[in-house]
Amino acid sequence: MIKCHKKDIYAHFENCEQSLSELSKIFTHSLPYLAYFKTTPPLVANKRKMSENINK
């Protein structure tokens, strides 16, 4: 799962149109994850998040 921050994206893509298309790509890819987290109890999502942070 890609974690992204808006400011990183904008810093990376100076061309405005390019960053917009890149943002829309990222949001399209993250939709399944959002749907998954909506159906996942917060506790499970938090545990998963914590283990992801540890694995960094």
PQR file of N, CA, C, O and H, with PARSE charges and radii, in Angstrom:
ATOM      1  N   MET A   1       0.837  -1.192   0.000 -0.4000 1.5000
ATOM      2  CA  MET A   1       0.000   0.000   0.000 -0.0000 2.0000
ATOM      3  C   MET A   1       0.877   1.251   0.000  0.5500 1.7000
ATOM      4  O   MET A   1       1.779   1.413   0.823 -0.5500 1.4000
ATOM      5  N   ILE A   2       0.576   2.119  -0.951 -0.4000 1.5000
ATOM      6  CA  ILE A   2       1.385   3.333  -1.075 -0.0000 2.0000
ATOM      7  C   ILE A   2       0.871   4.384  -0.105  0.5500 1.7000
ATOM      8  O   ILE A   2      -0.322   4.690  -0.078 -0.5500 1.4000
ATOM      9  H   ILE A   2      -0.156   1.987  -1.620  0.4000 1.0000
ATOM     10  N   LYS A   3       1.780   4.933   0.690 -0.4000 1.5000
ATOM     11  CA  LYS A   3       1.397   6.051   1.555 -0.0000 2.0000
ATOM     12  C   LYS A   3       1.907   7.318   0.902  0.5500 1.7000
ATOM     13  O   LYS A   3       3.094   7.424   0.593 -0.5500 1.4000
ATOM     14  H   LYS A   3       2.749   4.685   0.668  0.4000 1.0000
ATOM     15  N   CYS A   4       1.035   8.270   0.693 -0.4000 1.5000
ATOM     16  CA  CYS A   4       1.522   9.489   0.061 -0.0000 2.0000
ATOM     17  C   CYS A   4       0.991  10.723   0.762  0.5500 1.7000
ATOM     18  O   CYS A   4      -0.098  10.725   1.336 -0.5500 1.4000
ATOM     19  H   CYS A   4       0.071   8.184   0.944  0.4000 1.0000
ATOM     20  N   HIS A   5       1.782  11.753   0.699 -0.4000 1.5000
ATOM     21  CA  HIS A   5       1.409  13.035   1.275 -0.0000 2.0000
ATOM     22  C   HIS A   5       1.368  14.046   0.140  0.5500 1.7000
ATOM     23  O   HIS A   5       2.263  14.095  -0.703 -0.5500 1.4000
ATOM     24  H   HIS A   5       2.666  11.752   0.233  0.4000 1.0000
ATOM     25  N   LYS A   6       0.322  14.844   0.135 -0.4000 1.5000
ATOM     26  CA  LYS A   6       0.128  15.812  -0.949 -0.0000 2.0000
ATOM     27  C   LYS A   6       1.381  16.626  -1.219  0.5500 1.7000
ATOM     28  O   LYS A   6       1.789  16.773  -2.371 -0.5500 1.4000
ATOM     29  H   LYS A   6      -0.406  14.805   0.820  0.4000 1.0000
ATOM     30  N   LYS A   7       1.998  17.156  -0.166 -0.4000 1.5000
ATOM     31  CA  LYS A   7       3.136  18.048  -0.397 -0.0000 2.0000
ATOM     32  C   LYS A   7       4.289  17.318  -1.066  0.5500 1.7000
ATOM     33  O   LYS A   7       5.026  17.913  -1.853 -0.5500 1.4000
ATOM     34  H   LYS A   7       1.666  17.036   0.770  0.4000 1.0000
ATOM     35  N   ASP A   8       4.457  16.016  -0.758 -0.4000 1.5000
ATOM     36  CA  ASP A   8       5.502  15.236  -1.418 -0.0000 2.0000
ATOM     37  C   ASP A   8       5.213  15.125  -2.910  0.5500 1.7000
ATOM     38  O   ASP A   8       6.104  15.271  -3.747 -0.5500 1.4000
ATOM     39  H   ASP A   8       3.859  15.532  -0.119  0.4000 1.0000
ATOM     40  N   ILE A   9       3.952  14.865  -3.217 -0.4000 1.5000
ATOM     41  CA  ILE A   9       3.564  14.713  -4.616 -0.0000 2.0000
ATOM     42  C   ILE A   9       3.802  16.011  -5.372  0.5500 1.7000
ATOM     43  O   ILE A   9       4.361  16.011  -6.469 -0.5500 1.4000
ATOM     44  H   ILE A   9       3.228  14.747  -2.537  0.4000 1.0000
ATOM     45  N   TYR A  10       3.371  17.124  -4.772 -0.4000 1.5000
ATOM     46  CA  TYR A  10       3.535  18.409  -5.460 -0.0000 2.0000
ATOM     47  C   TYR A  10       4.995  18.798  -5.570  0.5500 1.7000
ATOM     48  O   TYR A  10       5.392  19.432  -6.548 -0.5500 1.4000
ATOM     49  H   TYR A  10       2.917  17.125  -3.881  0.4000 1.0000
ATOM     50  N   ALA A  11       5.801  18.432  -4.585 -0.4000 1.5000
ATOM     51  CA  ALA A  11       7.227  18.725  -4.665 -0.0000 2.0000
ATOM     52  C   ALA A  11       7.857  17.893  -5.782  0.5500 1.7000
ATOM     53  O   ALA A  11       8.765  18.344  -6.480 -0.5500 1.4000
ATOM     54  H   ALA A  11       5.478  17.918  -3.791  0.4000 1.0000
ATOM     55  N   HIS A  12       7.355  16.673  -5.931 -0.4000 1.5000
ATOM     56  CA  HIS A  12       7.912  15.751  -6.912 -0.0000 2.0000
ATOM     57  C   HIS A  12       7.524  16.146  -8.339  0.5500 1.7000
ATOM     58  O   HIS A  12       8.341  16.057  -9.255 -0.5500 1.4000
ATOM     59  H   HIS A  12       6.617  16.306  -5.364  0.4000 1.0000
ATOM     60  N   PHE A  13       6.283  16.581  -8.523 -0.4000 1.5000
ATOM     61  CA  PHE A  13       5.816  16.937  -9.859 -0.0000 2.0000
ATOM     62  C   PHE A  13       5.631  18.445  -9.949  0.5500 1.7000
ATOM     63  O   PHE A  13       4.668  18.992  -9.413 -0.5500 1.4000
ATOM     64  H   PHE A  13       5.619  16.654  -7.779  0.4000 1.0000
ATOM     65  N   GLU A  14       6.554  19.110 -10.627 -0.4000 1.5000
ATOM     66  CA  GLU A  14       6.457  20.557 -10.746 -0.0000 2.0000
ATOM     67  C   GLU A  14       5.365  20.929 -11.739  0.5500 1.7000
ATOM     68  O   GLU A  14       4.698  21.953 -11.595 -0.5500 1.4000
ATOM     69  H   GLU A  14       7.336  18.666 -11.062  0.4000 1.0000
ATOM     70  N   ASN A  15       5.195  20.080 -12.747 -0.4000 1.5000
ATOM     71  CA  ASN A  15       4.177  20.330 -13.761 -0.0000 2.0000
ATOM     72  C   ASN A  15       2.807  20.042 -13.170  0.5500 1.7000
ATOM     73  O   ASN A  15       2.527  18.931 -12.719 -0.5500 1.4000
ATOM     74  H   ASN A  15       5.737  19.248 -12.864  0.4000 1.0000
ATOM     75  N   CYS A  16       1.956  21.066 -13.179 -0.4000 1.5000
ATOM     76  CA  CYS A  16       0.658  20.962 -12.497 -0.0000 2.0000
ATOM     77  C   CYS A  16      -0.222  19.863 -13.092  0.5500 1.7000
ATOM     78  O   CYS A  16      -0.810  19.072 -12.354 -0.5500 1.4000
ATOM     79  H   CYS A  16       2.182  21.969 -13.545  0.4000 1.0000
ATOM     80  N   GLU A  17      -0.314  19.809 -14.411 -0.4000 1.5000
ATOM     81  CA  GLU A  17      -1.158  18.792 -15.050 -0.0000 2.0000
ATOM     82  C   GLU A  17      -0.662  17.401 -14.706  0.5500 1.7000
ATOM     83  O   GLU A  17      -1.450  16.483 -14.478 -0.5500 1.4000
ATOM     84  H   GLU A  17       0.164  20.452 -15.011  0.4000 1.0000
ATOM     85  N   GLN A  18       0.652  17.257 -14.671 -0.4000 1.5000
ATOM     86  CA  GLN A  18       1.221  15.943 -14.361 -0.0000 2.0000
ATOM     87  C   GLN A  18       0.868  15.540 -12.938  0.5500 1.7000
ATOM     88  O   GLN A  18       0.539  14.380 -12.688 -0.5500 1.4000
ATOM     89  H   GLN A  18       1.293  18.002 -14.856  0.4000 1.0000
ATOM     90  N   SER A  19       0.930  16.488 -11.997 -0.4000 1.5000
ATOM     91  CA  SER A  19       0.602  16.112 -10.620 -0.0000 2.0000
ATOM     92  C   SER A  19      -0.870  15.780 -10.480  0.5500 1.7000
ATOM     93  O   SER A  19      -1.234  14.911  -9.688 -0.5500 1.4000
ATOM     94  H   SER A  19       1.197  17.430 -12.201  0.4000 1.0000
ATOM     95  N   LEU A  20      -1.726  16.463 -11.238 -0.4000 1.5000
ATOM     96  CA  LEU A  20      -3.159  16.152 -11.164 -0.0000 2.0000
ATOM     97  C   LEU A  20      -3.428  14.738 -11.653  0.5500 1.7000
ATOM     98  O   LEU A  20      -4.174  13.991 -11.019 -0.5500 1.4000
ATOM     99  H   LEU A  20      -1.430  17.169 -11.881  0.4000 1.0000
ATOM    100  N   SER A  21      -2.824  14.367 -12.777 -0.4000 1.5000
ATOM    101  CA  SER A  21      -3.056  13.013 -13.296 -0.0000 2.0000
ATOM    102  C   SER A  21      -2.463  11.979 -12.349  0.5500 1.7000
ATOM    103  O   SER A  21      -3.020  10.895 -12.175 -0.5500 1.4000
ATOM    104  H   SER A  21      -2.218  14.974 -13.292  0.4000 1.0000
ATOM    105  N   GLU A  22      -1.334  12.316 -11.739 -0.4000 1.5000
ATOM    106  CA  GLU A  22      -0.689  11.403 -10.797 -0.0000 2.0000
ATOM    107  C   GLU A  22      -1.556  11.239  -9.547  0.5500 1.7000
ATOM    108  O   GLU A  22      -1.724  10.132  -9.036 -0.5500 1.4000
ATOM    109  H   GLU A  22      -0.882  13.197 -11.880  0.4000 1.0000
ATOM    110  N   LEU A  23      -2.101  12.354  -9.066 -0.4000 1.5000
ATOM    111  CA  LEU A  23      -2.988  12.296  -7.899 -0.0000 2.0000
ATOM    112  C   LEU A  23      -4.207  11.437  -8.200  0.5500 1.7000
ATOM    113  O   LEU A  23      -4.606  10.614  -7.376 -0.5500 1.4000
ATOM    114  H   LEU A  23      -1.964  13.253  -9.481  0.4000 1.0000
ATOM    115  N   SER A  24      -4.799  11.622  -9.371 -0.4000 1.5000
ATOM    116  CA  SER A  24      -6.000  10.849  -9.691 -0.0000 2.0000
ATOM    117  C   SER A  24      -5.656   9.366  -9.798  0.5500 1.7000
ATOM    118  O   SER A  24      -6.460   8.515  -9.415 -0.5500 1.4000
ATOM    119  H   SER A  24      -4.475  12.291 -10.040  0.4000 1.0000
ATOM    120  N   LYS A  25      -4.468   9.050 -10.315 -0.4000 1.5000
ATOM    121  CA  LYS A  25      -4.029   7.649 -10.370 -0.0000 2.0000
ATOM    122  C   LYS A  25      -3.940   7.072  -8.964  0.5500 1.7000
ATOM    123  O   LYS A  25      -4.427   5.974  -8.697 -0.5500 1.4000
ATOM    124  H   LYS A  25      -3.816   9.741 -10.625  0.4000 1.0000
ATOM    125  N   ILE A  26      -3.309   7.829  -8.069 -0.4000 1.5000
ATOM    126  CA  ILE A  26      -3.121   7.358  -6.694 -0.0000 2.0000
ATOM    127  C   ILE A  26      -4.470   7.167  -6.014  0.5500 1.7000
ATOM    128  O   ILE A  26      -4.685   6.169  -5.327 -0.5500 1.4000
ATOM    129  H   ILE A  26      -2.914   8.722  -8.286  0.4000 1.0000
ATOM    130  N   PHE A  27      -5.386   8.128  -6.205 -0.4000 1.5000
ATOM    131  CA  PHE A  27      -6.691   7.995  -5.559 -0.0000 2.0000
ATOM    132  C   PHE A  27      -7.466   6.806  -6.126  0.5500 1.7000
ATOM    133  O   PHE A  27      -8.190   6.129  -5.395 -0.5500 1.4000
ATOM    134  H   PHE A  27      -5.212   8.938  -6.764  0.4000 1.0000
ATOM    135  N   THR A  28      -7.317   6.554  -7.419 -0.4000 1.5000
ATOM    136  CA  THR A  28      -7.981   5.401  -8.022 -0.0000 2.0000
ATOM    137  C   THR A  28      -7.458   4.113  -7.399  0.5500 1.7000
ATOM    138  O   THR A  28      -8.226   3.200  -7.096 -0.5500 1.4000
ATOM    139  H   THR A  28      -6.729   7.104  -8.012  0.4000 1.0000
ATOM    140  N   HIS A  29      -6.132   4.053  -7.209 -0.4000 1.5000
ATOM    141  CA  HIS A  29      -5.535   2.847  -6.623 -0.0000 2.0000
ATOM    142  C   HIS A  29      -5.907   2.698  -5.152  0.5500 1.7000
ATOM    143  O   HIS A  29      -5.988   1.581  -4.642 -0.5500 1.4000
ATOM    144  H   HIS A  29      -5.508   4.795  -7.454  0.4000 1.0000
ATOM    145  N   SER A  30      -6.134   3.825  -4.464 -0.4000 1.5000
ATOM    146  CA  SER A  30      -6.400   3.716  -3.029 -0.0000 2.0000
ATOM    147  C   SER A  30      -7.877   3.451  -2.730  0.5500 1.7000
ATOM    148  O   SER A  30      -8.221   3.141  -1.589 -0.5500 1.4000
ATOM    149  H   SER A  30      -6.068   4.733  -4.878  0.4000 1.0000
ATOM    150  N   LEU A  31      -8.751   3.564  -3.723 -0.4000 1.5000
ATOM    151  CA  LEU A  31     -10.176   3.306  -3.486 -0.0000 2.0000
ATOM    152  C   LEU A  31     -10.438   1.912  -2.913  0.5500 1.7000
ATOM    153  O   LEU A  31     -11.182   1.800  -1.938 -0.5500 1.4000
ATOM    154  H   LEU A  31      -8.472   3.816  -4.650  0.4000 1.0000
ATOM    155  N   PRO A  32      -9.864   0.852  -3.471 -0.5600 1.5000
ATOM    156  CA  PRO A  32     -10.103  -0.477  -2.882  0.2800 2.0000
ATOM    157  C   PRO A  32      -9.673  -0.551  -1.423  0.5500 1.7000
ATOM    158  O   PRO A  32     -10.325  -1.200  -0.606 -0.5500 1.4000
ATOM    159  N   TYR A  33      -8.549   0.132  -1.100 -0.4000 1.5000
ATOM    160  CA  TYR A  33      -8.070   0.134   0.282 -0.0000 2.0000
ATOM    161  C   TYR A  33      -9.048   0.863   1.188  0.5500 1.7000
ATOM    162  O   TYR A  33      -9.319   0.422   2.305 -0.5500 1.4000
ATOM    163  H   TYR A  33      -8.019   0.659  -1.764  0.4000 1.0000
ATOM    164  N   LEU A  34      -9.584   1.997   0.695 -0.4000 1.5000
ATOM    165  CA  LEU A  34     -10.546   2.755   1.496 -0.0000 2.0000
ATOM    166  C   LEU A  34     -11.780   1.908   1.756  0.5500 1.7000
ATOM    167  O   LEU A  34     -12.307   1.882   2.869 -0.5500 1.4000
ATOM    168  H   LEU A  34      -9.364   2.355  -0.212  0.4000 1.0000
ATOM    169  N   ALA A  35     -12.234   1.219   0.729 -0.4000 1.5000
ATOM    170  CA  ALA A  35     -13.400   0.351   0.888 -0.0000 2.0000
ATOM    171  C   ALA A  35     -13.093  -0.755   1.903  0.5500 1.7000
ATOM    172  O   ALA A  35     -13.942  -1.124   2.715 -0.5500 1.4000
ATOM    173  H   ALA A  35     -11.806   1.239  -0.175  0.4000 1.0000
ATOM    174  N   TYR A  36     -11.872  -1.272   1.842 -0.4000 1.5000
ATOM    175  CA  TYR A  36     -11.466  -2.339   2.769 -0.0000 2.0000
ATOM    176  C   TYR A  36     -11.445  -1.820   4.205  0.5500 1.7000
ATOM    177  O   TYR A  36     -11.919  -2.494   5.119 -0.5500 1.4000
ATOM    178  H   TYR A  36     -11.182  -0.973   1.183  0.4000 1.0000
ATOM    179  N   PHE A  37     -10.897  -0.627   4.400 -0.4000 1.5000
ATOM    180  CA  PHE A  37     -10.793  -0.102   5.760 -0.0000 2.0000
ATOM    181  C   PHE A  37     -12.154   0.271   6.324  0.5500 1.7000
ATOM    182  O   PHE A  37     -12.359   0.241   7.538 -0.5500 1.4000
ATOM    183  H   PHE A  37     -10.511  -0.079   3.657  0.4000 1.0000
ATOM    184  N   LYS A  38     -13.090   0.626   5.435 -0.4000 1.5000
ATOM    185  CA  LYS A  38     -14.441   0.931   5.910 -0.0000 2.0000
ATOM    186  C   LYS A  38     -15.111  -0.326   6.455  0.5500 1.7000
ATOM    187  O   LYS A  38     -15.917  -0.253   7.383 -0.5500 1.4000
ATOM    188  H   LYS A  38     -12.923   0.651   4.450  0.4000 1.0000
ATOM    189  N   THR A  39     -14.780  -1.468   5.883 -0.4000 1.5000
ATOM    190  CA  THR A  39     -15.408  -2.713   6.324 -0.0000 2.0000
ATOM    191  C   THR A  39     -14.594  -3.405   7.412  0.5500 1.7000
ATOM    192  O   THR A  39     -15.025  -4.420   7.960 -0.5500 1.4000
ATOM    193  H   THR A  39     -14.125  -1.527   5.130  0.4000 1.0000
ATOM    194  N   THR A  40     -13.424  -2.864   7.726 -0.4000 1.5000
ATOM    195  CA  THR A  40     -12.561  -3.458   8.751 -0.0000 2.0000
ATOM    196  C   THR A  40     -12.774  -2.747  10.078  0.5500 1.7000
ATOM    197  O   THR A  40     -12.781  -1.517  10.121 -0.5500 1.4000
ATOM    198  H   THR A  40     -13.074  -2.040   7.281  0.4000 1.0000
ATOM    199  N   PRO A  41     -12.947  -3.493  11.156 -0.5600 1.5000
ATOM    200  CA  PRO A  41     -13.070  -2.853  12.462  0.2800 2.0000
ATOM    201  C   PRO A  41     -11.830  -1.997  12.747  0.5500 1.7000
ATOM    202  O   PRO A  41     -10.716  -2.400  12.411 -0.5500 1.4000
ATOM    203  N   PRO A  42     -12.007  -0.829  13.357 -0.5600 1.5000
ATOM    204  CA  PRO A  42     -10.882   0.088  13.597  0.2800 2.0000
ATOM    205  C   PRO A  42      -9.710  -0.571  14.325  0.5500 1.7000
ATOM    206  O   PRO A  42      -8.550  -0.271  14.042 -0.5500 1.4000
ATOM    207  N   LEU A  43     -10.014  -1.462  15.254 -0.4000 1.5000
ATOM    208  CA  LEU A  43      -8.953  -2.109  16.012 -0.0000 2.0000
ATOM    209  C   LEU A  43      -8.024  -2.908  15.100  0.5500 1.7000
ATOM    210  O   LEU A  43      -6.802  -2.851  15.233 -0.5500 1.4000
ATOM    211  H   LEU A  43     -10.956  -1.706  15.484  0.4000 1.0000
ATOM    212  N   VAL A  44      -8.620  -3.646  14.182 -0.4000 1.5000
ATOM    213  CA  VAL A  44      -7.829  -4.447  13.243 -0.0000 2.0000
ATOM    214  C   VAL A  44      -7.010  -3.520  12.350  0.5500 1.7000
ATOM    215  O   VAL A  44      -5.833  -3.779  12.097 -0.5500 1.4000
ATOM    216  H   VAL A  44      -9.613  -3.693  14.074  0.4000 1.0000
ATOM    217  N   ALA A  45      -7.628  -2.444  11.873 -0.4000 1.5000
ATOM    218  CA  ALA A  45      -6.934  -1.491  11.014 -0.0000 2.0000
ATOM    219  C   ALA A  45      -5.757  -0.862  11.766  0.5500 1.7000
ATOM    220  O   ALA A  45      -4.679  -0.672  11.203 -0.5500 1.4000
ATOM    221  H   ALA A  45      -8.584  -2.234  12.079  0.4000 1.0000
ATOM    222  N   ASN A  46      -5.978  -0.540  13.052 -0.4000 1.5000
ATOM    223  CA  ASN A  46      -4.908   0.057  13.852 -0.0000 2.0000
ATOM    224  C   ASN A  46      -3.755  -0.916  14.059  0.5500 1.7000
ATOM    225  O   ASN A  46      -2.589  -0.535  13.959 -0.5500 1.4000
ATOM    226  H   ASN A  46      -6.854  -0.694  13.510  0.4000 1.0000
ATOM    227  N   LYS A  47      -4.080  -2.163  14.347 -0.4000 1.5000
ATOM    228  CA  LYS A  47      -3.034  -3.176  14.523 -0.0000 2.0000
ATOM    229  C   LYS A  47      -2.227  -3.309  13.238  0.5500 1.7000
ATOM    230  O   LYS A  47      -0.998  -3.377  13.270 -0.5500 1.4000
ATOM    231  H   LYS A  47      -5.027  -2.473  14.429  0.4000 1.0000
ATOM    232  N   ARG A  48      -2.927  -3.344  12.107 -0.4000 1.5000
ATOM    233  CA  ARG A  48      -2.268  -3.468  10.820 -0.0000 2.0000
ATOM    234  C   ARG A  48      -1.346  -2.272  10.582  0.5500 1.7000
ATOM    235  O   ARG A  48      -0.213  -2.421  10.125 -0.5500 1.4000
ATOM    236  H   ARG A  48      -3.925  -3.288  12.081  0.4000 1.0000
ATOM    237  N   LYS A  49      -1.860  -1.082  10.903 -0.4000 1.5000
ATOM    238  CA  LYS A  49      -1.075   0.138  10.729 -0.0000 2.0000
ATOM    239  C   LYS A  49       0.188   0.094  11.591  0.5500 1.7000
ATOM    240  O   LYS A  49       1.274   0.464  11.145 -0.5500 1.4000
ATOM    241  H   LYS A  49      -2.781  -0.961  11.275  0.4000 1.0000
ATOM    242  N   MET A  50       0.024  -0.363  12.826 -0.4000 1.5000
ATOM    243  CA  MET A  50       1.159  -0.436  13.737 -0.0000 2.0000
ATOM    244  C   MET A  50       2.211  -1.414  13.216  0.5500 1.7000
ATOM    245  O   MET A  50       3.407  -1.133  13.279 -0.5500 1.4000
ATOM    246  H   MET A  50      -0.858  -0.663  13.188  0.4000 1.0000
ATOM    247  N   SER A  51       1.772  -2.547  12.710 -0.4000 1.5000
ATOM    248  CA  SER A  51       2.734  -3.532  12.210 -0.0000 2.0000
ATOM    249  C   SER A  51       3.410  -3.001  10.944  0.5500 1.7000
ATOM    250  O   SER A  51       4.583  -3.292  10.709 -0.5500 1.4000
ATOM    251  H   SER A  51       0.800  -2.775  12.659  0.4000 1.0000
ATOM    252  N   GLU A  52       2.689  -2.225  10.125 -0.4000 1.5000
ATOM    253  CA  GLU A  52       3.310  -1.614   8.944 -0.0000 2.0000
ATOM    254  C   GLU A  52       4.394  -0.633   9.370  0.5500 1.7000
ATOM    255  O   GLU A  52       5.472  -0.592   8.776 -0.5500 1.4000
ATOM    256  H   GLU A  52       1.736  -1.989  10.317  0.4000 1.0000
ATOM    257  N   ASN A  53       4.105   0.158  10.401 -0.4000 1.5000
ATOM    258  CA  ASN A  53       5.084   1.131  10.885 -0.0000 2.0000
ATOM    259  C   ASN A  53       6.333   0.454  11.418  0.5500 1.7000
ATOM    260  O   ASN A  53       7.448   0.936  11.218 -0.5500 1.4000
ATOM    261  H   ASN A  53       3.230   0.125  10.883  0.4000 1.0000
ATOM    262  N   ILE A  54       6.134  -0.672  12.100 -0.4000 1.5000
ATOM    263  CA  ILE A  54       7.273  -1.411  12.659 -0.0000 2.0000
ATOM    264  C   ILE A  54       8.120  -1.994  11.533  0.5500 1.7000
ATOM    265  O   ILE A  54       9.345  -2.052  11.634 -0.5500 1.4000
ATOM    266  H   ILE A  54       5.228  -1.063  12.262  0.4000 1.0000
ATOM    267  N   ASN A  55       7.455  -2.429  10.455 -0.4000 1.5000
ATOM    268  CA  ASN A  55       8.173  -3.068   9.348 -0.0000 2.0000
ATOM    269  C   ASN A  55       8.909  -2.088   8.446  0.5500 1.7000
ATOM    270  O   ASN A  55       9.660  -2.503   7.564 -0.5500 1.4000
ATOM    271  H   ASN A  55       6.459  -2.383  10.373  0.4000 1.0000
ATOM    272  N   LYS A  56       8.700  -0.791   8.658 -0.4000 1.5000
ATOM    273  CA  LYS A  56       9.367   0.210   7.808 -0.0000 2.0000
ATOM    274  C   LYS A  56      10.878   0.121   7.929  0.5500 1.7000
ATOM    275  O   LYS A  56      11.595   0.886   7.284 -0.5500 1.4000
ATOM    276  H   LYS A  56       8.090  -0.454   9.375  0.4000 1.0000
TER
END
